[in-house]
Amino acid sequence: MSLEQVDGATATERHVLIGPQDGAPDFVMRRFVMGEGGGMPLHRTVLFIPAGAPHSYHVVKAPFEFLCMVPQRQDRIELC
């Protein structure tokens, strides 16, 4: 399992679990791991928070892990 650092984030890495290489052409499922002091800046994605709603993450107790499933399209974080 290969984790990669998330651009713009602090102490946060991700790993693609399911994607086009697995025969899933329409979505990508990722596992995020956030360490001590980790966080994501305010951005627009869906966690299941209404689509387009600004949100951010801050680790209270590390490690914090979550799964993220997104439509298969260019991966970019749009900062607010």
C-alpha positions as CSV (number, residue, x, y, z in Angstrom):
1,M,0.0,0.0,0.0
2,S,1.5,3.3,-1.1
3,L,0.5,6.5,0.6
4,E,1.1,9.9,-1.0
5,Q,1.2,13.3,0.6
6,V,-1.8,15.5,-0.2
7,D,-1.0,18.8,-1.7
8,G,-2.0,21.8,0.4
9,A,-2.6,19.6,3.5
10,T,-0.7,19.2,6.7
11,A,0.4,15.7,7.9
12,T,-2.1,14.1,5.5
13,E,-1.6,11.2,3.1
14,R,-3.9,9.3,0.7
15,H,-4.1,5.9,-1.0
16,V,-6.3,5.0,-4.0
17,L,-8.3,1.9,-3.0
18,I,-10.6,1.6,-6.1
19,G,-10.3,3.5,-9.4
20,P,-10.1,3.2,-13.1
21,Q,-7.3,0.6,-12.8
22,D,-9.7,-1.6,-11.0
23,G,-12.5,-1.3,-13.6
24,A,-14.3,1.6,-11.9
25,P,-14.5,4.2,-14.6
26,D,-16.9,6.6,-12.9
27,F,-15.5,7.0,-9.3
28,V,-12.4,6.8,-7.2
29,M,-12.4,5.6,-3.5
30,R,-9.5,6.8,-1.4
31,R,-8.3,6.2,2.1
32,F,-6.9,9.3,3.9
33,V,-4.7,9.1,6.9
34,M,-4.2,12.3,9.0
35,G,-1.4,12.4,11.6
36,E,-0.9,14.6,14.7
37,G,-1.7,18.2,13.8
38,G,-2.9,17.1,10.4
39,G,-5.5,18.9,8.5
40,M,-7.0,20.0,5.1
41,P,-7.5,23.6,4.2
42,L,-11.1,24.8,3.6
43,H,-12.1,23.5,0.2
44,R,-15.0,22.3,-1.9
45,T,-15.6,18.5,-2.1
46,V,-18.2,16.2,-0.7
47,L,-17.9,14.1,2.5
48,F,-21.5,13.7,2.7
49,I,-21.8,17.3,3.2
50,P,-24.0,19.0,0.6
51,A,-22.0,19.3,-2.6
52,G,-20.1,22.5,-2.9
53,A,-20.4,23.4,0.8
54,P,-17.1,24.8,2.2
55,H,-15.6,22.5,4.8
56,S,-12.2,21.7,6.4
57,Y,-10.7,19.0,8.6
58,H,-8.6,19.3,11.8
59,V,-7.3,16.2,13.7
60,V,-8.3,16.2,17.3
61,K,-6.8,12.7,18.1
62,A,-4.3,11.1,15.7
63,P,-4.3,9.1,13.7
64,F,-7.5,9.9,12.0
65,E,-8.6,8.0,8.9
66,F,-11.5,8.2,6.6
67,L,-12.7,7.0,3.2
68,C,-13.6,9.4,0.4
69,M,-15.5,8.4,-2.8
70,V,-15.5,11.0,-5.6
71,P,-16.5,11.1,-9.2
72,Q,-13.7,10.2,-11.6
73,R,-12.5,13.5,-12.9
74,Q,-9.5,15.8,-12.5
75,D,-8.4,15.8,-8.9
76,R,-8.1,19.4,-7.6
77,I,-8.7,21.1,-4.3
78,E,-10.5,24.4,-4.8
79,L,-9.5,26.6,-1.8
80,C,-12.0,29.0,-0.5
